[in-house]
Amino acid sequence: MAEGGTPEGLNAFLLQAQARALRVAEIATRSRDDALDVVQDAMLHLARAYGRRPPEEWAPLFHRILENKIRDWQRRQGVRNRFFFWRSERDDEEDSPSVEERAPDLAIPDSTERLMQDEAMARLKIALAELPERQRQAFVLRVWDGLSTEETAQVMGCSDGSVKTHLARALSNLRGKLGDAWSN
């Protein structure tokens, strides 16, 4: 980034990272509104605490902050669910479409293919949500966000070897759950 550690550079970074971060948070929270809150908290935290750092440090820091915010949200949900166990499932349902459902895919003109893609993405989101947290983190950071093994290890707070192990297990679990639809 040409702007360096400037507010303009940070804004450009956050704009670029926003869609992927929202997708990650939406998978973890299963709620668009909660995901938006988590991503916004992570962005504010990065801007306040690390905005003056060099731009090359922003991506690993942001992913680490986002994962911590997701973990905090999950802990709060666990406590909330213990105290509000009588709430119905309908209270947690989302009426608004997800990011994937709202984004047009101009590369697929045929509605049948679009439907198949939507169903495959829904299956992938469910399978990802069922993975253990470390496997999900490794998959999302390496495969979707394209971070290197070293960057992923830094974000997850573990060794490169652990990242490789978690990713291999995630891929194996996903192949088992999704079958041939995602083997390519």
Summary of the structure (lengths in Angstrom):
residues: 184
radius of gyration: 17.5
end to end distance: 33.5
largest distance: 53.0
contacts: 503
relative contact order: 0.11
helix: 77%
strand: 0%
